[in-house]
Amino acid sequence: MKSFNEIMEKARQSGPKRIAVACAQDADVLKSVDMANVAGIADATLVGDREAIIDICKKLDIDYNKYDIVDEPDNQLAAMAAAKLVSDKKADILMKGLVDTSVVLKAVLNKELSLRTGNPISHAAVVEIPGYDRLMFVTDAAMNISPDLNAKAAIIRNTVKLANALYIDMPKVGVVCAKEKVDEKMPATLDAQSLVEMNRSGEIDGCIVGGPFALDNAVSEEAAHHKGIKDPIAGKCDILLMPDIEAGNVLYKAISYFSKSKIAGIILGASKPIVLTSRADSEETKMYSIALAVLYSSKF
């Protein structure tokens, strides 16, 4: 897949999937859920303050009668109820509404539910950038603050599964650092070297890992050639593994605000995908994020 148009079409073919929205009394979330419903990719169970949900739907001219509404005004209980719907296989996707991320994740990690896998949870963004012949994956921009080597390996595995769900069978993973040479003073470059070795030994499989790469020689073959980088995936990377959340978040928001790119993201590592977008994300980004989750839940 190379575009969100393709993602939407495949999601239509795979869907509709059911979303359980935790604390659904949020105008932007309800708009994106309704857009996904109209597009034929998702149905929804709206968990939260019923009166507020209906009031918002009326203001937005959304037919709330086509959605199941579970009345639970308490945010923590609403998050738990939405997560339980997914755990009980009454919904395929969990989505965050008007509630803190920590409350949703606490519900996801509850031992009484079946959403825990023992794997680290991570965020992956998918970007369609004008002029590029492929989708780009950026990870992690939202969850792991300063991942160590093992966490980075887990983030790669999570993101490779998402790439597989988008019919990319052997994604190329570029470990992004501030420079393309291993430097003992720069721990991220040492991690890059170790991740490449883990990939070559089969400890990280289903992908090709290269690095360390500076951003330019991870995404531009011309830049890689100019710098004399011989790595076979230099300039051709599908997945950009960022060194920490600060680099990932800055890149995510730079793409969002400084370019005409389309972007979406989901949380991976639980047994089912989680749509956990920022309030600043557009309705289109939220809808595309739902489409990603639909495709992922169709494959895993």
C-alpha contacts under 8 A as a table, 3 or more apart, distances in Angstrom:
res1	aa1	res2	aa2	distance
1	M	6	E	6.24
1	M	7	I	7.01
1	M	134	R	7.41
1	M	135	L	7.28
1	M	166	L	6.06
1	M	167	Y	6.33
1	M	168	I	7.05
2	K	6	E	7.03
2	K	128	E	7.42
2	K	133	D	6.69
2	K	134	R	4.76
2	K	135	L	5.21
3	S	6	E	5.39
3	S	7	I	6.51
3	S	128	E	5.96
3	S	134	R	7.52
3	S	135	L	6.56
4	F	7	I	4.67
4	F	8	M	5.97
4	F	128	E	6.98
4	F	262	K	7.56
4	F	288	Y	7.25
5	N	8	M	5.17
5	N	9	E	6.24
6	E	9	E	5.09
6	E	10	K	6.14
7	I	10	K	5.24
7	I	11	A	6.02
7	I	166	L	7.33
7	I	291	A	6.78
7	I	292	L	7.22
7	I	295	L	7.90
8	M	11	A	4.97
8	M	12	R	6.19
8	M	41	I	7.80
8	M	288	Y	7.47
8	M	291	A	6.10
9	E	12	R	5.12
9	E	13	Q	6.43
10	K	13	Q	4.98
10	K	14	S	6.07
10	K	295	L	7.29
11	A	14	S	4.93
11	A	15	G	5.57
11	A	16	P	7.61
11	A	41	I	5.70
11	A	291	A	5.74
11	A	292	L	7.72
11	A	294	V	5.96
11	A	295	L	5.64
12	R	15	G	5.14
12	R	16	P	6.65
12	R	39	A	7.41
12	R	40	G	5.73
12	R	41	I	4.84
14	S	17	K	7.91
14	S	41	I	7.64
14	S	294	V	7.24
14	S	295	L	6.68
14	S	298	S	6.39
15	G	40	G	7.08
15	G	41	I	4.80
15	G	42	A	6.28
15	G	294	V	6.57
15	G	298	S	7.88
16	P	37	N	7.97
16	P	40	G	6.03
16	P	41	I	4.27
16	P	42	A	4.28
16	P	43	D	6.26
16	P	294	V	7.65
17	K	41	I	6.47
17	K	42	A	4.72
17	K	43	D	6.06
17	K	91	A	7.49
17	K	92	D	6.07
17	K	93	I	7.52
17	K	294	V	6.08
18	R	42	A	5.59
18	R	43	D	4.67
18	R	44	A	5.14
18	R	45	T	7.20
18	R	90	K	7.82
18	R	91	A	4.86
18	R	92	D	5.32
18	R	93	I	6.39
19	I	42	A	6.81
19	I	43	D	6.20
19	I	44	A	4.56
19	I	45	T	6.14
19	I	91	A	5.68
19	I	92	D	6.02
19	I	93	I	4.69
19	I	94	L	5.77
19	I	95	M	6.64
20	A	44	A	5.88
20	A	45	T	4.89
20	A	46	L	6.17
20	A	47	V	7.04
20	A	82	A	5.23
20	A	83	A	7.34
20	A	85	L	6.75
20	A	86	V	6.92
20	A	91	A	5.92
20	A	92	D	7.64
20	A	93	I	6.17
20	A	94	L	5.02
20	A	95	M	6.09
21	V	24	A	5.44
21	V	44	A	7.15
21	V	45	T	6.29
21	V	46	L	5.10
21	V	47	V	5.76
21	V	82	A	6.21
21	V	94	L	6.08
21	V	95	M	4.68
21	V	96	K	5.94
21	V	97	G	6.15
22	A	46	L	6.99
22	A	47	V	5.33
22	A	48	G	6.54
22	A	75	N	7.87
22	A	78	A	5.73
22	A	79	A	4.77
22	A	80	M	7.98
22	A	81	A	7.71
22	A	82	A	5.32
22	A	83	A	7.73
22	A	94	L	7.41
22	A	95	M	6.15
22	A	96	K	5.25
22	A	97	G	5.31
22	A	98	L	7.58
22	A	99	V	7.55
22	A	104	V	7.55
23	C	26	D	7.60
23	C	46	L	7.49
23	C	47	V	5.56
23	C	48	G	4.33
23	C	49	D	7.08
23	C	73	P	7.85
23	C	75	N	6.15
23	C	78	A	5.92
23	C	79	A	6.63
23	C	96	K	7.07
23	C	97	G	4.86
23	C	98	L	5.27
23	C	99	V	6.18
24	A	29	V	6.99
24	A	30	L	6.83
24	A	46	L	5.51
24	A	47	V	5.75
24	A	48	G	5.49
24	A	49	D	7.57
24	A	53	I	6.54
24	A	96	K	7.70
24	A	97	G	4.84
24	A	98	L	6.32
25	Q	30	L	7.48
25	Q	48	G	6.39
25	Q	49	D	6.39
25	Q	50	R	7.84
25	Q	52	A	5.74
25	Q	53	I	4.60
25	Q	56	I	7.12
25	Q	97	G	6.90
25	Q	98	L	6.27
26	D	29	V	5.44
26	D	30	L	6.10
26	D	53	I	7.47
26	D	56	I	7.52
26	D	97	G	6.09
26	D	98	L	5.52
27	A	30	L	5.17
27	A	31	K	6.09
27	A	56	I	6.21
27	A	57	C	7.76
27	A	60	L	7.77
28	D	31	K	5.13
28	D	32	S	6.27
28	D	279	R	7.73
28	D	283	E	6.32
29	V	32	S	5.18
29	V	33	V	6.10
29	V	97	G	6.19
29	V	283	E	7.56
29	V	286	K	7.42
30	L	33	V	5.07
30	L	34	D	6.04
30	L	57	C	7.41
31	K	34	D	5.15
31	K	35	M	6.09
31	K	60	L	7.63
31	K	62	I	7.95
31	K	283	E	6.85
32	S	35	M	4.96
32	S	36	A	6.19
32	S	283	E	5.24
32	S	284	E	7.09
32	S	286	K	5.80
32	S	287	M	5.09
33	V	36	A	5.09
33	V	37	N	6.17
33	V	42	A	7.60
33	V	43	D	7.97
33	V	44	A	7.32
33	V	287	M	6.83
33	V	290	I	7.92
34	D	37	N	4.86
34	D	38	V	6.07
34	D	62	I	7.20
35	M	38	V	5.14
35	M	39	A	6.08
35	M	287	M	6.71
36	A	39	A	4.99
36	A	40	G	6.34
36	A	41	I	5.57
36	A	42	A	5.60
36	A	43	D	7.89
36	A	287	M	5.80
36	A	290	I	7.19
36	A	291	A	7.66
37	N	40	G	5.11
37	N	41	I	5.90
37	N	42	A	4.91
37	N	43	D	5.67
37	N	44	A	7.96
38	V	41	I	7.79
39	A	42	A	7.89
41	I	291	A	6.90
41	I	294	V	7.21
42	A	290	I	7.93
42	A	294	V	7.58
43	D	67	Y	7.27
44	A	67	Y	5.86
44	A	68	D	6.81
45	T	67	Y	5.95
45	T	68	D	4.73
45	T	69	I	5.79
45	T	70	V	7.24
45	T	91	A	7.89
46	L	67	Y	6.93
46	L	68	D	6.12
46	L	69	I	4.71
46	L	70	V	6.09
47	V	50	R	7.69
47	V	69	I	5.88
47	V	70	V	4.66
47	V	71	D	6.15
47	V	72	E	6.40
47	V	78	A	5.85
47	V	79	A	7.80
47	V	81	A	7.30
47	V	82	A	6.24
48	G	53	I	7.34
48	G	69	I	7.73
48	G	70	V	6.38
48	G	71	D	5.35
48	G	72	E	4.60
48	G	73	P	5.21
48	G	74	D	7.35
48	G	75	N	7.20
48	G	78	A	5.57
49	D	52	A	5.39
49	D	53	I	6.11
49	D	71	D	5.48
49	D	72	E	5.46
49	D	73	P	4.26
49	D	74	D	7.77
50	R	53	I	5.05
50	R	54	I	6.13
50	R	69	I	6.60
50	R	70	V	6.92
50	R	71	D	4.85
50	R	72	E	7.21
50	R	73	P	7.50
51	E	54	I	5.32
51	E	55	D	6.13
52	A	55	D	5.03
52	A	56	I	6.16
53	I	56	I	5.30
53	I	57	C	6.17
54	I	57	C	5.02
54	I	58	K	6.15
54	I	64	Y	6.46
55	D	58	K	5.23
55	D	59	K	6.40
56	I	59	K	5.11
56	I	60	L	6.22
57	C	60	L	5.06
57	C	61	D	5.86
57	C	62	I	4.74
57	C	63	D	6.78
57	C	64	Y	6.15
58	K	61	D	4.97
58	K	62	I	6.03
58	K	63	D	7.49
58	K	64	Y	7.87
59	K	62	I	7.73
63	D	66	K	6.21
64	Y	67	Y	5.56
65	N	68	D	7.46
72	E	75	N	7.55
72	E	77	L	6.81
72	E	78	A	5.40
73	P	77	L	7.95
73	P	78	A	6.91
74	D	77	L	5.40
74	D	78	A	5.94
75	N	78	A	4.98
75	N	79	A	6.09
75	N	99	V	6.52
75	N	103	V	7.87
76	Q	79	A	5.19
76	Q	80	M	6.23
76	Q	103	V	6.20
76	Q	104	V	7.85
76	Q	107	A	7.96
77	L	80	M	5.02
77	L	81	A	6.01
78	A	81	A	5.01
78	A	82	A	6.14
79	A	82	A	5.22
79	A	83	A	6.12
79	A	103	V	6.84
79	A	104	V	5.55
79	A	107	A	6.22
80	M	83	A	5.09
80	M	84	K	6.02
80	M	104	V	7.56
80	M	107	A	5.06
80	M	108	V	7.82
81	A	84	K	5.05
81	A	85	L	6.36
82	A	85	L	5.20
82	A	86	V	6.73
82	A	94	L	6.88
83	A	86	V	5.25
83	A	87	S	6.14
83	A	94	L	6.42
83	A	104	V	7.95
83	A	107	A	6.23
83	A	108	V	6.15
83	A	113	L	7.83
83	A	115	L	7.97
84	K	87	S	4.75
84	K	88	D	5.86
84	K	113	L	6.49
85	L	88	D	5.18
85	L	89	K	6.24
85	L	90	K	4.99
85	L	91	A	5.54
86	V	89	K	5.00
86	V	90	K	5.69
86	V	91	A	4.54
86	V	92	D	5.68
86	V	93	I	6.45
86	V	94	L	6.57
86	V	115	L	7.91
86	V	272	K	7.59
87	S	90	K	7.57
87	S	91	A	7.88
87	S	113	L	5.75
87	S	114	S	5.21
87	S	115	L	5.90
88	D	91	A	7.62
88	D	114	S	7.91
89	K	92	D	6.50
91	A	94	L	7.62
92	D	272	K	6.74
92	D	273	P	7.90
92	D	294	V	8.00
92	D	297	S	6.47
93	I	272	K	6.15
93	I	273	P	5.61
93	I	274	I	6.01
93	I	275	V	7.42
93	I	293	A	6.72
93	I	294	V	7.49
93	I	297	S	7.22
94	L	272	K	7.52
94	L	273	P	6.62
94	L	274	I	4.81
94	L	275	V	6.22
95	M	274	I	5.59
95	M	275	V	4.50
95	M	276	L	5.98
96	K	99	V	6.82
96	K	101	T	7.33
96	K	104	V	6.79
96	K	274	I	7.69
96	K	275	V	6.29
96	K	276	L	5.21
96	K	277	T	7.39
99	V	103	V	6.89
99	V	104	V	7.44
100	D	103	V	5.46
100	D	104	V	6.88
101	T	104	V	5.26
101	T	105	L	6.22
101	T	276	L	7.55
102	S	105	L	5.12
102	S	106	K	6.01
103	V	106	K	5.17
103	V	107	A	6.49
104	V	107	A	5.22
104	V	108	V	6.31
105	L	108	V	4.83
105	L	109	L	6.11
106	K	109	L	5.23
106	K	110	N	6.19
107	A	110	N	5.16
108	V	113	L	7.44
108	V	115	L	5.80
108	V	116	R	6.75
108	V	270	A	7.60
109	L	113	L	7.63
109	L	115	L	6.77
109	L	116	R	5.58
110	N	113	L	5.73
110	N	115	L	7.95
110	N	116	R	7.57
111	K	114	S	7.33
111	K	116	R	7.32
113	L	116	R	7.38
114	S	117	T	7.88
114	S	271	S	7.38
115	L	270	A	5.39
115	L	271	S	4.90
115	L	272	K	6.72
116	R	119	N	7.70
116	R	270	A	5.43
116	R	271	S	6.34
117	T	269	G	6.97
117	T	270	A	5.72
117	T	271	S	6.06
119	N	154	A	7.15
119	N	269	G	5.71
119	N	270	A	7.37
120	P	151	A	6.98
120	P	154	A	6.49
120	P	155	I	7.49
120	P	269	G	5.84
121	I	143	M	7.34
121	I	155	I	7.75
121	I	267	I	6.80
121	I	268	L	5.60
121	I	269	G	4.42
121	I	270	A	6.52
122	S	139	T	7.67
122	S	140	D	6.32
122	S	142	A	7.61
122	S	143	M	5.55
122	S	144	N	6.49
122	S	155	I	6.00
122	S	158	N	7.27
122	S	267	I	5.64
122	S	268	L	5.33
122	S	269	G	6.33
123	H	139	T	6.07
123	H	140	D	5.19
123	H	141	A	6.30
123	H	142	A	5.77
123	H	143	M	5.86
123	H	265	G	6.93
123	H	266	I	5.82
123	H	267	I	4.52
123	H	268	L	6.09
124	A	137	F	6.53
124	A	138	V	5.78
124	A	139	T	4.73
124	A	140	D	5.87
124	A	141	A	7.13
124	A	159	T	6.41
124	A	265	G	5.45
124	A	266	I	5.78
124	A	267	I	6.51
124	A	268	L	7.33
125	A	137	F	5.47
125	A	138	V	5.03
125	A	139	T	6.37
125	A	140	D	7.88
125	A	141	A	7.61
125	A	252	Y	7.61
125	A	263	I	6.82
125	A	264	A	5.48
125	A	265	G	4.01
125	A	266	I	6.71
126	V	135	L	6.65
126	V	136	M	5.67
126	V	137	F	4.55
126	V	138	V	6.46
126	V	263	I	5.69
126	V	264	A	5.37
126	V	265	G	5.95
127	V	135	L	5.67
127	V	136	M	5.04
127	V	137	F	6.25
127	V	138	V	7.74
127	V	261	S	6.67
127	V	262	K	5.73
127	V	263	I	4.47
127	V	264	A	6.65
128	E	132	Y	7.72
128	E	134	R	7.35
128	E	135	L	5.15
128	E	136	M	6.59
128	E	261	S	5.53
128	E	262	K	5.09
128	E	263	I	6.37
129	I	132	Y	5.78
129	I	135	L	7.23
129	I	136	M	7.70
129	I	259	S	7.95
129	I	260	K	7.32
129	I	261	S	4.69
129	I	262	K	6.79
130	P	260	K	7.17
130	P	261	S	6.32
132	Y	135	L	7.54
134	R	238	D	7.28
135	L	238	D	6.72
136	M	237	C	7.82
136	M	238	D	5.11
136	M	239	I	5.98
136	M	240	L	7.39
137	F	159	T	7.82
137	F	238	D	6.08
137	F	239	I	4.52
137	F	240	L	5.95
138	V	141	A	7.17
138	V	239	I	6.07
138	V	240	L	4.98
138	V	241	L	6.38
138	V	242	M	7.21
138	V	248	G	6.97
138	V	252	Y	7.31
139	T	155	I	7.36
139	T	159	T	7.58
139	T	239	I	7.55
139	T	240	L	6.32
139	T	241	L	5.24
139	T	242	M	5.96
139	T	248	G	6.36
140	D	143	M	6.51
140	D	144	N	6.46
140	D	155	I	7.42
140	D	241	L	6.90
140	D	242	M	6.29
140	D	244	D	7.09
140	D	245	I	6.02
140	D	248	G	5.62
140	D	249	N	7.68
141	A	144	N	7.71
141	A	242	M	7.96
141	A	244	D	7.84
141	A	245	I	5.11
141	A	246	E	7.29
141	A	247	A	7.51
141	A	248	G	4.15
141	A	249	N	4.30
141	A	250	V	7.87
141	A	252	Y	6.64
142	A	145	I	7.79
142	A	245	I	6.27
142	A	248	G	7.64
142	A	249	N	6.54
143	M	245	I	7.15
144	N	147	P	5.77
144	N	244	D	7.18
144	N	245	I	6.09
145	I	244	D	5.84
145	I	245	I	4.78
145	I	246	E	7.48
146	S	243	P	7.49
146	S	244	D	4.89
146	S	245	I	6.43
147	P	150	N	7.71
147	P	151	A	5.20
147	P	152	K	5.86
147	P	243	P	7.62
147	P	244	D	6.43
148	D	151	A	5.24
148	D	152	K	6.14
148	D	191	D	8.00
149	L	152	K	5.13
149	L	153	A	6.30
149	L	191	D	5.83
149	L	194	S	7.83
149	L	195	L	7.54
150	N	153	A	5.07
150	N	154	A	6.31
151	A	154	A	5.00
151	A	155	I	6.13
152	K	155	I	4.95
152	K	156	I	6.22
152	K	241	L	7.82
153	A	156	I	5.15
153	A	157	R	6.38
153	A	195	L	6.85
153	A	204	I	6.95
154	A	157	R	5.05
154	A	158	N	6.18
155	I	158	N	5.12
155	I	159	T	6.16
156	I	159	T	5.18
156	I	160	V	6.02
156	I	173	V	7.69
156	I	241	L	7.26
157	R	160	V	5.15
157	R	161	K	6.48
157	R	204	I	7.06
157	R	205	D	7.93
158	N	161	K	5.43
158	N	162	L	6.74
158	N	268	L	6.03
158	N	269	G	6.02
159	T	162	L	5.01
159	T	163	A	6.25
159	T	239	I	7.70
159	T	268	L	7.54
160	V	163	A	4.96
160	V	164	N	6.12
160	V	171	P	6.72
160	V	206	G	7.16
160	V	207	C	6.94
161	K	164	N	4.95
161	K	165	A	6.26
162	L	165	A	4.99
162	L	166	L	6.53
162	L	296	Y	6.28
163	A	166	L	5.06
163	A	167	Y	6.55
163	A	168	I	5.23
163	A	169	D	7.24
163	A	171	P	6.81
164	N	167	Y	4.94
164	N	168	I	4.90
164	N	169	D	5.32
164	N	170	M	7.77
165	A	168	I	7.29
165	A	295	L	6.00
165	A	296	Y	5.27
165	A	298	S	7.98
165	A	299	K	6.02
166	L	295	L	7.08
166	L	296	Y	7.83
168	I	171	P	6.01
169	D	206	G	7.48
169	D	207	C	7.87
170	M	206	G	5.75
170	M	207	C	4.70
170	M	208	I	6.87
171	P	206	G	7.57
171	P	207	C	5.01
171	P	208	I	6.42
171	P	237	C	7.61
171	P	238	D	5.88
171	P	239	I	6.97
172	K	207	C	5.89
172	K	208	I	4.84
172	K	209	V	6.04
172	K	210	G	7.58
172	K	233	I	6.57
172	K	236	K	7.12
172	K	237	C	4.85
172	K	238	D	5.17
172	K	239	I	6.17
173	V	207	C	6.92
173	V	208	I	5.91
173	V	209	V	4.63
173	V	210	G	6.17
173	V	237	C	5.61
173	V	238	D	6.07
173	V	239	I	4.60
173	V	240	L	6.07
173	V	241	L	6.92
174	G	209	V	6.05
174	G	210	G	5.13
174	G	211	G	5.78
174	G	212	P	7.34
174	G	213	F	6.52
174	G	218	A	5.89
174	G	233	I	7.85
174	G	234	A	7.78
174	G	237	C	5.51
174	G	238	D	7.50
174	G	239	I	6.04
174	G	240	L	5.08
174	G	241	L	6.07
175	V	192	A	5.64
175	V	209	V	7.32
175	V	210	G	6.27
175	V	211	G	5.04
175	V	212	P	5.41
175	V	213	F	6.00
175	V	240	L	6.19
175	V	241	L	4.89
175	V	242	M	6.58
175	V	243	P	7.64
176	V	192	A	7.89
176	V	211	G	6.95
176	V	212	P	5.98
176	V	213	F	4.94
176	V	214	A	5.52
176	V	215	L	5.89
176	V	218	A	7.24
176	V	240	L	6.33
176	V	241	L	5.78
176	V	242	M	5.31
176	V	243	P	6.43
177	C	180	E	6.89
177	C	188	A	6.11
177	C	189	T	6.22
177	C	212	P	6.00
177	C	213	F	5.79
177	C	214	A	5.24
177	C	215	L	7.21
177	C	242	M	7.15
177	C	243	P	6.26
178	A	213	F	7.63
178	A	214	A	5.32
178	A	215	L	7.64
179	K	182	V	7.96
179	K	189	T	7.76
179	K	212	P	7.00
179	K	213	F	6.19
179	K	214	A	4.74
180	E	189	T	7.72
180	E	211	G	6.81
180	E	212	P	4.85
180	E	213	F	4.32
180	E	214	A	5.19
181	K	189	T	7.00
181	K	212	P	6.24
181	K	213	F	7.63
182	V	186	M	7.67
182	V	189	T	4.98
182	V	190	L	6.05
182	V	193	Q	7.14
182	V	212	P	6.82
183	D	186	M	5.35
183	D	187	P	7.52
183	D	189	T	6.16
183	D	190	L	6.93
184	E	187	P	6.46
184	E	189	T	7.67
184	E	190	L	6.73
186	M	189	T	5.74
186	M	190	L	7.01
187	P	190	L	5.08
187	P	191	D	6.30
188	A	191	D	5.03
188	A	192	A	6.20
188	A	243	P	5.96
189	T	192	A	4.90
189	T	193	Q	6.33
189	T	211	G	7.83
189	T	212	P	5.50
190	L	193	Q	5.14
190	L	194	S	6.32
191	D	194	S	5.03
191	D	195	L	6.04
192	A	195	L	5.11
192	A	196	V	6.25
192	A	210	G	7.62
192	A	211	G	5.55
192	A	212	P	5.10
193	Q	196	V	5.29
193	Q	197	E	6.43
193	Q	211	G	6.65
193	Q	212	P	6.64
194	S	197	E	5.05
194	S	198	M	6.13
195	L	198	M	4.94
195	L	199	N	6.16
195	L	204	I	7.89
195	L	209	V	7.07
196	V	199	N	5.10
196	V	200	R	6.27
196	V	209	V	5.34
196	V	210	G	5.78
196	V	211	G	6.94
197	E	200	R	5.06
197	E	201	S	6.16
198	M	201	S	5.18
198	M	202	G	6.26
198	M	203	E	5.04
198	M	204	I	5.70
199	N	202	G	5.19
199	N	203	E	5.73
199	N	204	I	4.51
199	N	205	D	5.99
199	N	207	C	7.73
199	N	208	I	6.87
199	N	209	V	6.14
200	R	203	E	7.62
200	R	204	I	7.79
201	S	204	I	7.66
202	G	205	D	5.32
204	I	207	C	7.56
205	D	208	I	7.71
208	I	233	I	7.86
210	G	213	F	7.52
210	G	231	D	6.86
210	G	233	I	6.50
210	G	234	A	7.34
211	G	231	D	7.82
213	F	216	D	7.77
213	F	217	N	5.98
213	F	218	A	5.56
213	F	234	A	7.64
214	A	217	N	5.67
214	A	218	A	6.35
215	L	218	A	5.14
215	L	219	V	6.52
216	D	219	V	5.60
216	D	220	S	5.70
216	D	223	A	6.10
216	D	224	A	7.41
216	D	235	G	7.47
217	N	220	S	5.23
217	N	221	E	6.54
217	N	222	E	7.81
217	N	223	A	5.20
217	N	224	A	4.42
217	N	229	I	7.98
217	N	234	A	5.88
217	N	235	G	5.05
218	A	221	E	7.77
218	A	224	A	7.45
218	A	233	I	7.83
218	A	234	A	5.31
218	A	235	G	4.40
218	A	236	K	6.49
218	A	237	C	5.69
218	A	240	L	7.66
219	V	234	A	7.28
219	V	235	G	4.16
219	V	236	K	5.72
219	V	237	C	5.87
220	S	223	A	5.24
220	S	224	A	6.30
220	S	234	A	7.52
220	S	235	G	4.05
220	S	236	K	6.88
221	E	224	A	5.00
221	E	225	H	6.01
221	E	234	A	6.33
221	E	235	G	3.93
221	E	236	K	6.56
222	E	225	H	5.11
222	E	226	H	6.07
222	E	235	G	7.33
223	A	226	H	5.03
223	A	227	K	6.29
223	A	235	G	7.28
224	A	227	K	5.25
224	A	228	G	6.19
224	A	229	I	5.28
224	A	230	K	7.92
224	A	234	A	5.95
224	A	235	G	5.91
225	H	228	G	4.97
225	H	229	I	6.01
225	H	230	K	7.83
226	H	229	I	7.81
229	I	234	A	6.94
230	K	234	A	7.26
231	D	234	A	5.33
233	I	236	K	5.15
233	I	237	C	6.14
234	A	237	C	6.73
237	C	240	L	6.88
242	M	245	I	7.42
242	M	247	A	6.23
242	M	248	G	5.41
243	P	247	A	6.62
243	P	248	G	7.47
244	D	247	A	5.64
244	D	248	G	6.27
245	I	248	G	4.93
245	I	249	N	5.72
246	E	249	N	5.23
246	E	250	V	6.06
247	A	250	V	5.28
247	A	251	L	6.15
248	G	251	L	5.24
248	G	252	Y	6.10
249	N	252	Y	5.03
249	N	253	K	6.16
250	V	253	K	5.29
250	V	254	A	5.90
251	L	254	A	5.02
251	L	255	I	6.10
252	Y	255	I	5.33
252	Y	256	S	6.25
253	K	256	S	4.79
253	K	257	Y	6.01
254	A	257	Y	5.34
254	A	258	F	5.43
254	A	259	S	7.55
255	I	258	F	5.61
255	I	259	S	5.51
255	I	260	K	7.93
255	I	261	S	6.64
256	S	259	S	6.26
256	S	260	K	7.50
256	S	261	S	6.67
256	S	262	K	7.64
256	S	263	I	7.00
257	Y	260	K	7.86
262	K	285	T	7.19
263	I	285	T	5.80
263	I	288	Y	7.50
264	A	285	T	5.02
264	A	286	K	6.73
264	A	288	Y	5.57
264	A	289	S	4.71
264	A	292	L	7.71
265	G	275	V	7.32
265	G	276	L	7.73
265	G	277	T	7.11
265	G	285	T	7.93
265	G	289	S	5.23
265	G	292	L	7.52
266	I	273	P	6.77
266	I	274	I	5.79
266	I	275	V	4.97
266	I	276	L	6.16
266	I	277	T	7.51
266	I	289	S	6.15
266	I	292	L	7.29
266	I	293	A	6.84
267	I	270	A	7.94
267	I	273	P	6.01
267	I	274	I	4.96
267	I	275	V	6.32
267	I	276	L	6.64
268	L	272	K	7.63
268	L	273	P	5.70
268	L	274	I	6.86
269	G	272	K	7.83
269	G	273	P	7.72
270	A	273	P	6.55
270	A	274	I	7.93
272	K	297	S	6.42
272	K	300	F	7.72
273	P	293	A	5.64
273	P	296	Y	6.96
273	P	297	S	6.61
274	I	293	A	7.13
275	V	286	K	7.98
275	V	289	S	6.40
275	V	290	I	6.46
275	V	293	A	6.97
277	T	281	D	6.58
277	T	286	K	6.55
277	T	289	S	7.93
278	S	281	D	5.26
279	R	282	S	8.00
281	D	285	T	6.01
281	D	286	K	6.78
282	S	285	T	5.10
282	S	286	K	6.39
283	E	286	K	5.07
283	E	287	M	6.15
284	E	287	M	5.07
284	E	288	Y	6.09
285	T	288	Y	5.12
285	T	289	S	6.04
286	K	289	S	4.96
286	K	290	I	6.34
287	M	290	I	5.06
287	M	291	A	6.37
288	Y	291	A	4.88
288	Y	292	L	6.30
289	S	292	L	5.08
289	S	293	A	6.34
290	I	293	A	5.03
290	I	294	V	6.15
291	A	294	V	4.98
291	A	295	L	6.37
292	L	295	L	5.31
292	L	296	Y	6.16
293	A	296	Y	5.00
293	A	297	S	5.94
294	V	297	S	5.28
294	V	298	S	6.15
295	L	298	S	5.06
295	L	299	K	6.59
296	Y	299	K	5.38
296	Y	300	F	6.06
297	S	300	F	5.25
